[in-house]
Amino acid sequence: MKKWLCAAGLGLAMVASAGVQAADKVAVVDVMSILQKMPERDAVAKKLESEFKSRATALQTEEKAAQDKVKKLQTSGGSMKPADRTKLENDIKAFQQKAAAFTQDSRRREAEEMNKLVAKVQDAVKTVAEKDGYSVVVKADAAFYVNADSDITEKVLAQVK
């Protein structure tokens, strides 16, 4: 009898908590779509391109020289003096390190700028959610099914612009 009462009590508690959860208003937003449609995205891309253009051009020039050194090392590396071969190998390694540093710097700056855009989208999501009375906002790619009335992507995009 005690087990039955305990089970009935737990069942009643679950039903009562489900009613409380149903009162939450849930929205869905497609963040990637917003980021792709943001006008600032093109401006950021141009800014980064101009920021890294001189280094990229210099690296492209050095890349041709490095490729020539690799070919020279492959074709006549066995008959070269050890000092000459070591110098070529060091030059190639130096170029590879420069290229890796450029790639790392470029990716870091892209991430910084993307984080700024994402923060702007998050602020817009918060504004729209508070204005429309949503208690929970979920990314669209995390939902299996979305009712069109719950999608606030366009509202957030308008807020961002």
DOROKE-91948 format. One line per 3 residues: number of its first residue (from 1); their letters; for each residue x, y, z of N, C-alpha, C, CB. Coordinates in pm, 1 decimal. Glycine has a CB too. Layout:
<rozas>
NUM = a = X,Y,Z,X,Y,Z,X,Y,Z,X,Y,Z  ...
</rozas>
This chain:
<rozas>
1 = mkk = 81.8,-118.2,0.0,0.0,0.0,0.0,87.0,125.7,0.0,-93.5,-0.8,119.9  196.4,122.6,80.5,285.0,237.6,85.6,351.8,259.7,-50.1,390.8,218.9,195.2  390.4,151.0,-116.0,453.4,162.5,-247.4,356.8,223.2,-347.4,501.7,25.6,-296.7
4 = wlc = 231.0,182.0,-340.0,130.5,234.6,-431.8,109.4,383.6,-408.5,-2.1,159.0,-415.8  103.7,425.8,-282.8,87.4,567.7,-250.5,209.2,648.8,-294.9,64.3,585.7,-99.6  326.5,591.8,-277.5,449.6,659.3,-318.9,450.9,676.9,-470.9,574.4,579.5,-272.5
7 = aag = 415.0,571.3,-544.0,409.7,577.8,-689.9,305.2,678.3,-736.0,379.5,439.7,-748.7  190.6,679.6,-671.5,85.4,774.6,-707.3,131.4,917.8,-679.8,-44.5,744.0,-629.2  200.9,938.0,-570.1,252.8,1071.0,-536.3,355.7,1118.8,-637.6,314.6,1069.7,-396.9
10 = lgl = 444.9,1028.7,-678.5,544.3,1063.7,-779.6,477.6,1095.3,-912.8,645.5,949.9,-797.0  379.3,1016.0,-949.1,305.9,1040.7,-1073.8,237.1,1175.7,-1071.4,203.1,930.8,-1098.1  176.1,1208.8,-959.7,109.1,1338.0,-945.3,209.6,1452.9,-953.5,32.4,1343.9,-812.2
13 = amv = 326.4,1434.5,-893.6,430.4,1537.7,-898.7,479.5,1558.2,-1041.5,548.2,1500.0,-807.2  493.1,1449.4,-1116.9,538.0,1460.0,-1255.8,434.4,1531.8,-1340.5,566.7,1321.3,-1314.1  309.0,1501.0,-1321.1,202.3,1566.5,-1396.7,197.9,1715.0,-1362.5,65.6,1500.3,-1367.6
16 = asa = 213.4,1748.0,-1237.0,209.4,1887.7,-1194.3,327.3,1965.5,-1251.9,209.6,1897.1,-1041.0  446.4,1905.3,-1254.1,562.8,1975.8,-1307.3,554.2,1989.3,-1458.7,691.7,1903.2,-1268.3  489.9,1895.9,-1527.5,473.1,1906.0,-1672.6,385.9,2025.3,-1706.8,411.8,1776.9,-1729.9
19 = gvq = 287.8,2052.8,-1626.4,202.0,2168.9,-1649.5,278.6,2298.7,-1634.0,84.1,2167.2,-1554.2  371.8,2303.8,-1541.8,453.2,2422.9,-1521.4,546.7,2442.3,-1640.0,533.6,2412.6,-1390.1  603.9,2335.4,-1689.3,694.8,2344.6,-1802.1,621.9,2385.2,-1929.2,765.9,2212.6,-1822.9
22 = aad = 498.9,2347.4,-1945.7,424.9,2379.9,-2066.4,399.7,2529.4,-2077.4,293.3,2304.5,-2069.4  409.5,2602.8,-1969.1,385.2,2746.4,-1971.5,502.9,2822.9,-2032.2,357.5,2796.8,-1830.6  620.0,2760.8,-2042.2,735.8,2826.8,-2101.0,713.6,2848.8,-2250.0,863.4,2744.3,-2077.2
25 = kva = 753.4,2966.1,-2298.0,741.5,2999.5,-2439.3,879.9,2979.7,-2501.5,688.2,3147.5,-2460.4  888.5,2891.6,-2600.5,1016.1,2854.1,-2660.2,1023.9,2906.9,-2803.0,1034.9,2700.7,-2657.9  1140.0,2961.9,-2838.1,1164.1,3010.8,-2973.4,1287.2,2942.2,-3030.5,1181.5,3164.7,-2974.7
28 = vvd = 1298.6,2948.6,-3162.4,1411.8,2889.5,-3232.1,1473.2,2996.9,-3321.3,1368.7,2763.8,-3315.4  1606.0,2997.7,-3329.2,1675.2,3095.1,-3413.8,1787.4,3025.4,-3490.5,1731.7,3212.5,-3328.5  1800.7,3059.5,-3618.3,1905.8,3004.3,-3703.3,2022.2,3103.7,-3706.5,1852.2,2974.9,-3848.2
31 = vms = 2116.5,3084.4,-3618.4,2226.9,3178.2,-3600.8,2314.7,3184.0,-3725.7,2311.1,3138.8,-3479.0  2343.0,3069.7,-3786.7,2428.9,3067.8,-3905.3,2366.9,3147.9,-4019.3,2454.6,2923.4,-3950.4  2237.7,3135.6,-4037.0,2168.5,3212.0,-4140.5,2181.4,3361.6,-4114.6,2020.5,3171.9,-4147.2
34 = ilq = 2166.4,3400.8,-3991.0,2178.4,3542.7,-3955.0,2320.3,3591.9,-3981.4,2140.7,3565.0,-3806.4  2419.2,3513.7,-3941.0,2558.2,3554.2,-3961.9,2590.0,3569.7,-4110.3,2653.1,3452.4,-3898.7  2533.8,3483.4,-4193.9,2559.1,3491.3,-4337.5,2490.5,3611.3,-4401.3,2513.1,3364.1,-4405.4
37 = kmp = 2379.4,3654.0,-4344.7,2303.4,3765.1,-4402.5,2338.5,3900.8,-4342.4,2156.7,3740.0,-4384.9  2422.6,3902.5,-4241.8,2457.8,4029.3,-4176.7,2538.6,4117.8,-4271.4,2537.6,4003.5,-4047.0  2503.2,4245.5,-4280.0,2579.2,4335.4,-4366.5,2723.9,4355.1,-4319.2,2509.4,4469.7,-4374.1
40 = erd = 2747.0,4345.6,-4190.1,2881.5,4364.3,-4136.4,2977.1,4253.8,-4179.9,2876.4,4370.7,-3985.4  2923.1,4141.1,-4218.1,3006.2,4026.4,-4254.5,3098.7,4060.9,-4371.4,2917.9,3905.5,-4290.4  3044.0,4125.3,-4474.3,3126.0,4162.5,-4589.4,3230.7,4266.8,-4551.5,3037.8,4215.5,-4702.6
43 = ava = 3191.5,4362.0,-4467.7,3285.8,4465.2,-4423.7,3400.5,4403.3,-4343.9,3213.5,4571.7,-4338.9  3368.8,4306.7,-4260.3,3471.7,4239.0,-4180.8,3565.5,4161.1,-4272.7,3407.0,4144.2,-4076.3  3510.2,4093.5,-4372.9,3593.3,4017.2,-4466.2,3689.7,4109.4,-4541.1,3504.8,3940.2,-4566.3
46 = kkl = 3640.5,4224.6,-4585.9,3726.9,4320.3,-4656.4,3833.7,4376.6,-4562.8,3643.0,4435.2,-4715.9  3794.3,4403.5,-4440.4,3889.0,4456.5,-4341.2,4002.4,4357.1,-4317.0,3816.5,4488.1,-4208.0  3966.4,4229.9,-4299.0,4068.2,4127.6,-4275.1,4156.2,4107.2,-4398.2,4002.4,3995.3,-4235.4
49 = ese = 4094.8,4113.0,-4515.4,4171.5,4096.1,-4638.8,4275.7,4207.0,-4652.4,4077.7,4095.4,-4761.4  4234.3,4331.2,-4627.1,4329.7,4441.7,-4637.7,4435.6,4434.2,-4527.5,4256.3,4576.2,-4631.0  4396.9,4385.0,-4412.1,4490.6,4373.0,-4300.2,4602.3,4273.4,-4329.9,4416.4,4331.0,-4174.0
52 = fks = 4570.3,4166.6,-4401.4,4667.7,4059.9,-4426.0,4720.3,4057.5,-4569.2,4606.0,3926.9,-4393.8  4678.8,4151.8,-4651.8,4714.1,4148.4,-4793.6,4864.8,4157.8,-4816.7,4644.6,4261.2,-4866.6  4931.1,4249.8,-4749.9,5075.0,4267.0,-4773.1,5153.3,4142.5,-4731.1,5127.0,4390.0,-4696.7
55 = rat = 5116.3,4085.6,-4617.5,5184.1,3962.8,-4572.5,5156.1,3846.9,-4666.7,5140.1,3925.8,-4430.2  5032.9,3837.8,-4716.0,4997.3,3729.2,-4807.7,5075.6,3741.2,-4938.0,4846.0,3729.8,-4836.4  5087.2,3862.6,-4988.9,5162.1,3884.8,-5112.8,5309.1,3848.9,-5093.6,5148.6,4031.3,-5158.8
58 = alq = 5366.9,3891.0,-4982.7,5507.0,3859.4,-4954.5,5527.3,3708.7,-4941.7,5553.2,3930.0,-4826.0  5433.5,3642.0,-4876.2,5444.6,3496.2,-4860.9,5432.1,3424.4,-4994.7,5337.6,3444.6,-4764.6  5347.4,3474.0,-5082.7,5333.6,3411.4,-5214.6,5464.2,3421.8,-5292.8,5218.6,3476.9,-5294.2
61 = tee = 5529.5,3534.9,-5280.6,5658.7,3552.8,-5346.7,5761.6,3457.1,-5287.2,5707.1,3699.1,-5333.7  5765.4,3449.9,-5156.3,5859.3,3359.8,-5089.1,5826.9,3213.3,-5117.6,5857.7,3384.8,-4938.4  5698.5,3182.8,-5138.1,5658.7,3044.3,-5165.3,5721.9,2994.1,-5294.4,5505.8,3032.8,-5173.7
64 = kaa = 5725.6,3078.6,-5395.6,5786.9,3039.3,-5523.1,5934.1,3006.6,-5501.3,5771.4,3151.9,-5629.3  6003.1,3091.1,-5426.1,6144.6,3066.2,-5397.8,6162.1,2938.5,-5316.1,6206.3,3185.7,-5323.1  6073.9,2915.0,-5221.5,6081.9,2793.7,-5139.1,6057.5,2669.0,-5223.7,5979.8,2800.1,-5023.5
67 = qdk = 5964.0,2676.6,-5317.2,5938.5,2562.6,-5406.0,6060.7,2532.9,-5492.2,5816.0,2590.1,-5495.4  6126.2,2637.8,-5539.8,6248.1,2618.4,-5618.4,6356.6,2552.0,-5534.1,6298.7,2753.0,-5673.7  6367.1,2591.9,-5408.7,6466.7,2532.2,-5319.1,6435.2,2385.5,-5292.0,6473.3,2609.7,-5186.9
70 = vkk = 6306.6,2353.0,-5277.5,6267.2,2213.6,-5255.9,6305.0,2130.1,-5377.2,6115.4,2202.6,-5227.7  6277.0,2181.2,-5497.8,6312.0,2108.3,-5620.6,6463.1,2088.7,-5630.5,6260.1,2183.7,-5745.1  6536.3,2194.8,-5598.9,6682.5,2186.2,-5603.8,6732.9,2082.3,-5504.4,6746.3,2323.6,-5574.5
73 = lqt = 6673.7,2080.6,-5386.8,6713.5,1984.7,-5284.0,6681.0,1842.1,-5327.5,6643.8,2016.9,-5150.9  6566.5,1823.7,-5393.6,6526.0,1690.4,-5437.8,6612.2,1640.7,-5553.7,6379.1,1690.9,-5479.0  6644.7,1730.3,-5645.8,6719.3,1686.8,-5764.0,6868.6,1670.7,-5737.1,6698.7,1785.3,-5876.5
76 = sgg = 6927.3,1766.2,-5666.2,7072.6,1758.9,-5646.7,7113.3,1760.0,-5500.1,7139.6,1873.7,-5717.6  7022.7,1722.5,-5414.1,7052.2,1722.8,-5270.6,7159.8,1624.3,-5231.8,6928.3,1693.0,-5192.9  7165.2,1511.6,-5300.7,7264.6,1409.7,-5267.3,7405.5,1450.1,-5304.3,7230.8,1280.9,-5335.4
79 = smk = 7419.9,1531.2,-5407.4,7553.6,1570.2,-5452.4,7597.8,1705.8,-5397.7,7557.8,1573.3,-5603.1  7514.5,1768.2,-5316.2,7548.3,1899.8,-5260.3,7642.3,1886.2,-5141.3,7420.9,1974.6,-5218.1  7709.1,1996.3,-5114.1,7789.8,2001.9,-4992.9,7693.1,2000.9,-4874.5,7883.4,2129.7,-4990.7
82 = pad = 7731.4,1938.8,-4764.8,7642.4,1934.3,-4648.0,7600.0,2073.1,-4599.2,7710.4,1860.3,-4534.9  7689.8,2169.6,-4605.8,7656.1,2305.1,-4559.5,7550.0,2368.2,-4649.6,7782.4,2394.2,-4556.0  7562.2,2345.7,-4781.5,7463.9,2401.2,-4875.6,7327.7,2335.5,-4855.7,7511.4,2382.3,-5021.6
85 = rtk = 7329.7,2204.0,-4837.8,7204.3,2131.0,-4817.0,7137.5,2176.4,-4686.6,7230.2,1977.7,-4814.2  7215.8,2193.3,-4581.9,7162.2,2239.7,-4453.8,7103.0,2379.4,-4467.0,7271.5,2239.0,-4346.2  7170.2,2466.8,-4543.4,7118.7,2601.8,-4563.3,6984.8,2597.3,-4636.6,7220.0,2687.5,-4641.6
88 = len = 6973.8,2515.5,-4740.1,6846.6,2502.1,-4812.5,6737.0,2449.3,-4720.4,6863.1,2408.7,-4934.0  6769.1,2347.5,-4642.9,6670.6,2290.4,-4550.5,6624.6,2394.2,-4448.1,6729.3,2167.9,-4478.5  6717.9,2472.6,-4396.9,6682.7,2576.6,-4299.7,6596.4,2685.4,-4362.8,6809.3,2638.6,-4240.4
91 = dik = 6627.9,2721.4,-4488.1,6546.8,2821.5,-4558.5,6403.6,2771.4,-4578.3,6610.3,2856.2,-4695.0  6390.7,2644.6,-4612.4,6257.8,2585.1,-4633.2,6180.7,2582.1,-4501.5,6270.0,2441.6,-4692.0  6247.6,2542.4,-4393.7,6182.5,2539.6,-4262.2,6140.2,2679.9,-4218.5,6276.6,2477.9,-4157.3
94 = afq = 6225.2,2777.9,-4246.0,6192.3,2916.3,-4208.9,6067.1,2963.1,-4283.1,6311.2,3011.1,-4239.6  6058.0,2927.9,-4411.2,5937.8,2965.2,-4486.4,5814.7,2894.9,-4429.8,5954.6,2930.9,-4635.9  5827.8,2767.2,-4399.5,5714.5,2692.4,-4344.0,5668.4,2753.6,-4211.8,5752.4,2544.5,-4323.5
97 = qka = 5761.9,2796.3,-4129.5,5726.0,2859.9,-4002.3,5656.4,2993.7,-4025.0,5850.9,2880.0,-3915.6  5704.8,3069.9,-4123.8,5641.0,3197.6,-4156.9,5498.4,3174.9,-4205.8,5722.5,3273.0,-4263.7  5481.2,3075.5,-4291.8,5348.3,3045.7,-4345.5,5254.7,2999.6,-4234.5,5357.1,2938.3,-4455.6
100 = aaf = 5305.2,2917.8,-4143.8,5222.4,2870.4,-4032.3,5184.1,2986.3,-3940.2,5296.9,2761.4,-3952.3  5276.8,3077.2,-3915.6,5247.2,3193.8,-3831.2,5142.4,3282.6,-3897.5,5375.8,3274.9,-3803.2  5153.6,3299.6,-4028.5,5054.7,3378.7,-4102.1,4916.4,3315.5,-4091.2,5095.5,3392.3,-4249.9
103 = tqd = 4909.9,3185.4,-4112.5,4782.1,3114.5,-4103.9,4723.3,3126.5,-3964.1,4799.5,2966.5,-4141.2  4805.8,3110.6,-3863.3,4759.3,3120.3,-3724.8,4708.5,3261.3,-3693.9,4872.4,3082.2,-3627.5  4782.5,3363.1,-3736.2,4739.7,3501.7,-3713.3,4608.7,3531.4,-3784.8,4847.8,3599.6,-3760.0
106 = srr = 4599.5,3485.0,-3907.2,4478.5,3507.5,-3986.3,4357.1,3441.7,-3921.2,4497.1,3453.8,-4128.8  4371.8,3319.1,-3878.9,4260.5,3247.8,-3813.7,4222.5,3312.5,-3680.3,4297.9,3100.2,-3791.0  4321.8,3358.2,-3605.3,4295.2,3423.6,-3477.8,4214.4,3551.3,-3498.6,4426.6,3454.8,-3405.0
109 = rea = 4253.1,3630.8,-3596.5,4181.2,3755.7,-3624.6,4040.2,3727.2,-3676.4,4259.0,3840.8,-3727.1  4026.3,3624.9,-3761.1,3892.7,3586.9,-3808.9,3804.1,3546.7,-3691.7,3901.8,3471.2,-3911.2  3860.4,3470.7,-3599.3,3783.9,3427.1,-3481.6,3744.8,3546.9,-3395.3,3865.6,3326.0,-3398.1
112 = eem = 3835.2,3642.1,-3378.2,3803.1,3761.9,-3299.8,3686.2,3838.1,-3361.8,3926.0,3853.7,-3289.2  3693.2,3857.2,-3492.1,3587.1,3932.0,-3560.9,3455.4,3853.9,-3559.7,3628.9,3963.3,-3706.3  3464.1,3722.5,-3575.0,3342.8,3639.9,-3572.1,3279.1,3644.5,-3433.8,3374.9,3493.9,-3611.3
115 = nkl = 3361.4,3644.3,-3330.4,3308.0,3653.2,-3193.8,3233.5,3784.0,-3171.4,3420.9,3640.0,-3091.4  3282.1,3892.0,-3232.1,3211.6,4020.2,-3221.8,3073.8,4011.3,-3287.7,3294.8,4133.3,-3286.9  3068.9,3948.2,-3405.8,2940.8,3934.2,-3475.5,2845.5,3844.3,-3397.2,2962.3,3877.6,-3616.7
118 = vak = 2897.2,3735.7,-3342.2,2813.7,3644.1,-3263.9,2759.7,3715.0,-3139.8,2894.0,3518.0,-3223.4  2841.7,3797.2,-3076.7,2794.6,3872.5,-2959.5,2681.8,3967.3,-2998.0,2910.6,3951.7,-2895.5  2693.6,4027.3,-3114.4,2588.0,4117.2,-3162.2,2458.7,4039.5,-3186.9,2632.5,4189.3,-3291.5
121 = vqd = 2470.9,3919.1,-3244.7,2353.1,3834.2,-3268.0,2292.5,3792.0,-3134.6,2390.7,3709.0,-3352.4  2375.9,3755.6,-3038.5,2325.0,3715.3,-2907.1,2248.3,3828.6,-2839.8,2440.1,3670.0,-2817.2  2299.6,3950.0,-2852.1,2228.2,4064.8,-2795.1,2092.9,4083.8,-2862.8,2312.4,4192.8,-2808.6
124 = avk = 2090.6,4067.0,-2995.3,1965.2,4081.4,-3069.2,1866.3,3971.4,-3031.2,1991.7,4078.7,-3220.4  1914.8,3849.4,-3013.0,1828.2,3738.5,-2971.0,1767.4,3770.0,-2834.9,1907.5,3604.8,-2965.6  1850.1,3818.8,-2744.4,1800.9,3852.2,-2610.0,1695.0,3961.8,-2617.1,1917.6,3896.9,-2519.1
127 = tva = 1718.5,4063.0,-2697.9,1623.0,4173.1,-2712.1,1489.4,4123.9,-2766.1,1679.7,4281.4,-2804.0  1494.3,4043.5,-2873.0,1370.8,3991.3,-2933.5,1299.6,3897.7,-2836.7,1401.6,3917.5,-3065.9  1375.0,3812.7,-2769.0,1314.4,3717.5,-2675.1,1244.5,3790.4,-2560.7,1421.1,3621.9,-2619.1
130 = ekd = 1308.8,3892.5,-2507.1,1247.2,3967.8,-2397.3,1124.3,4044.7,-2445.2,1348.9,4064.7,-2335.3  1134.1,4101.8,-2564.8,1023.2,4180.6,-2618.5,900.6,4093.0,-2647.0,1066.9,4252.8,-2746.5  925.1,3972.9,-2700.4,814.7,3883.8,-2737.8,777.0,3785.0,-2628.0,851.0,3807.7,-2862.3
133 = gys = 844.0,3788.2,-2515.3,807.4,3705.1,-2401.5,851.6,3560.1,-2409.4,662.7,3708.6,-2384.8  961.7,3532.5,-2477.8,1014.1,3395.6,-2484.0,1103.2,3370.9,-2362.7,1093.5,3371.5,-2616.6  1084.7,3256.3,-2300.4,1167.6,3223.4,-2184.8,1287.3,3137.3,-2224.0,1084.5,3151.7,-2079.4
136 = vvv = 1278.8,3071.1,-2340.1,1387.2,2986.6,-2388.2,1403.1,3009.0,-2538.3,1360.1,2836.1,-2356.3  1529.2,3025.1,-2583.3,1559.3,3034.7,-2725.9,1665.1,2929.3,-2756.5,1608.6,3179.6,-2766.0  1637.4,2847.4,-2858.6,1723.5,2735.1,-2894.3,1775.7,2756.4,-3035.9,1647.1,2599.6,-2882.9
139 = kad = 1899.8,2712.1,-3061.8,1952.3,2716.0,-3198.2,1870.7,2621.2,-3285.3,2103.6,2677.9,-3201.4  1847.3,2660.2,-3408.5,1764.1,2581.2,-3499.2,1824.0,2443.6,-3526.9,1744.3,2655.8,-3630.0  1955.6,2433.8,-3532.5,2016.4,2304.2,-3561.6,2007.5,2206.5,-3444.9,2160.5,2323.3,-3599.9
142 = aaf = 1962.4,2252.6,-3328.8,1946.1,2164.7,-3212.8,1804.4,2110.2,-3202.0,1982.2,2239.0,-3085.3  1713.9,2157.8,-3287.0,1573.6,2116.4,-3278.6,1541.2,2017.4,-3390.3,1479.5,2239.3,-3286.6  1460.9,1916.8,-3357.6,1417.7,1819.9,-3457.4,1299.7,1872.0,-3538.4,1381.0,1688.2,-3390.6
145 = yvn = 1213.4,1944.5,-3473.0,1095.3,2000.1,-3538.7,1074.9,2141.7,-3487.8,968.5,1912.2,-3512.5  1040.5,2230.8,-3580.1,1017.1,2369.7,-3542.5,889.6,2417.9,-3609.9,1137.7,2459.7,-3581.2  797.8,2467.0,-3528.9,677.5,2530.7,-3580.6,719.4,2668.0,-3633.1,564.7,2542.0,-3469.9
148 = ads = 668.7,2707.7,-3747.7,707.6,2835.0,-3808.6,681.0,2953.4,-3715.7,633.1,2854.9,-3939.8  580.6,2942.5,-3630.7,549.7,3051.4,-3537.8,658.6,3068.8,-3431.7,415.3,3025.8,-3470.2  735.8,2964.7,-3407.7,840.6,2969.8,-3305.1,974.0,3020.4,-3359.0,859.8,2832.7,-3244.5
151 = dit = 986.1,3032.7,-3491.4,1112.2,3075.0,-3552.5,1123.4,3227.4,-3549.1,1122.6,3023.1,-3698.4  1221.7,3277.7,-3475.8,1239.2,3422.9,-3463.3,1361.0,3472.2,-3542.2,1253.7,3461.9,-3315.4  1409.8,3392.2,-3635.8,1529.3,3427.1,-3711.9,1514.8,3561.1,-3782.9,1559.9,3318.7,-3813.1
154 = ekv = 1404.3,3581.5,-3852.4,1385.4,3706.4,-3927.5,1375.2,3827.0,-3834.4,1259.7,3697.4,-4014.7  1311.6,3808.9,-3720.5,1301.9,3919.0,-3623.2,1440.4,3955.9,-3570.4,1208.6,3880.0,-3505.6  1521.1,3854.5,-3543.8,1656.3,3879.6,-3493.9,1740.6,3945.7,-3602.5,1722.6,3748.0,-3446.4
157 = laq = 1725.7,3899.7,-3726.6,1799.5,3959.8,-3837.8,1762.8,4107.1,-3853.2,1771.3,3883.8,-3969.0  1634.8,4137.8,-3842.2,1590.9,4277.7,-3849.8,1648.8,4358.8,-3733.6,1436.3,4286.1,-3848.9  1657.8,4299.4,-3617.5,1713.3,4367.5,-3499.8,1862.7,4393.8,-3518.5,1689.5,4283.5,-3372.2
160 = vk = 1932.6,4301.3,-3580.7,2076.7,4314.8,-3601.5,2105.7,4425.3,-3703.3,2137.4,4180.8,-3648.8  2023.3,4433.4,-3805.9,2045.0,4534.8,-3910.3,2011.7,4668.5,-3854.0,1960.9,4507.0,-4036.7
</rozas>
